[in-house]
Amino acid sequence: MLTPNFIGPIVAEMTALRQRMQAQIEAAGPIPFESFMAEALYDRQLGFFSQPTLRSTKGGDFLTSPEVSPLYGETLAHFVAQEHQRLGDPFRLVEAGAGSGSLLEALLAVEPVEAWAVDASPAARQVLALVVGEVVEDLSDVPGPFRGVILANELLDNLPMALAVRSGSGWRERWVGSERDSLVLVDAPPRDEVAGWCDRFAGPVPEGGVVEVQIAAGQWLQSALELLSAGTVLVIDYGEMAENLESRRGEGTLRTYRAHHLGPHPLDEPGATDITADVNFTALLSVAAAAGARVELMRQDDFLTSLGLRERLSDLRRRELELARGSDHGERLAIRALRTDAETLLHPRGLGDFRVLVARK
């Protein structure tokens, strides 16, 4: 199960974290997948995001939209400005999972407001301290309630999740066990909260189909909304409504990344790879509605277009043509690079197909 989504060595490197987890499992028995994922990504000594490497850079493991183009943060600045005008002062912007700081740096250059950065990675927090004055490890460390915007770009896909499999009219779970010096997925009866989440939010799932149970993502959204006295939570991530995930349920959407490529199976090298899955926006919409928020869901290309990105690209294209008639070859190439990088944000089969959830209260 899950193997077709992964590439990598047949014999995996025995990471220190895998060795430790294997010993713990052999002593105490299998653990839920979300417990494994939490350790693999966030263990304070050996987790993927606890390493000294800044992950969201060209030299790291993945790029998000702010690293692809500075026009991403510049465009989101218009959204923050609209919210600032709507809410008035005092106003605060919080980016959760702020990573390299590329988004905040570009955004604050256009709309300078009080800003906080949140990130679990010590390497990221060190870089973020050069961009904003307030940097914390967890959203719960941000004082509240406050008026403003909480922004999460490609964060919820990394929050720990359980694994469930359709079995007849019900569900079974997949926990993490140990077998012959390897970590393996093992069958387990479903916990009530896991089966209940699947019944409400999994959507159509074939027999044996895999569901990533994203309870923690919903809890994060609820906490973010509770932190606001008035304002907006903006969630941007890859994913879909439950019914549109049906075609991917046969194998599930769980996968790993390393060095900008698909990595090995998530059990093979915990602590050495990113672990992620498509976000179930059906569940998030339900959480936001239950919290009393007014909710919108749209594609990233439509969202950025509504904030003027296509007009900005047209201006760049005109400037590029003007420079082509002159002799400033270097500036023309710089503008072309800026334009083509930003066009990637709107690609209908790439970043443009990300989903944007706007939850206002």
Secondary structure, 3 states (H helix, E strand, C coil): CCHHHCCCCCCCCCCHHHHHHHHHHHHHCCEEHHHHHHHHHHCCCCCHHHCCCCCCCCCCCCCCHHHHCHHHHHHHHHHHHHHHHHHCCCCEEEEECCCCCHHHHHHHHHCCCEEEEECCCHHHHHHHCCCCCEEECCHHHCCCCEEEEEEEECCHHHCCCEEEEEECCEEEEEEEEEECCEEEEEEECCCHHHHHHHHHHCCCCCCCCEEEECHHHHHHHHHHHHHEEEEEEEEEECEECHHHHHHHCCCCCCEEEECCEECCCCCCCCCCCEEECCEEHHHHHHHHHHCCCEEEEEEHHHHHHHCCHHHHHHHHHHHHHHHHCCCCHHHHHHHHHHHHHHHHCCCCCCHHHCEEEEEEC
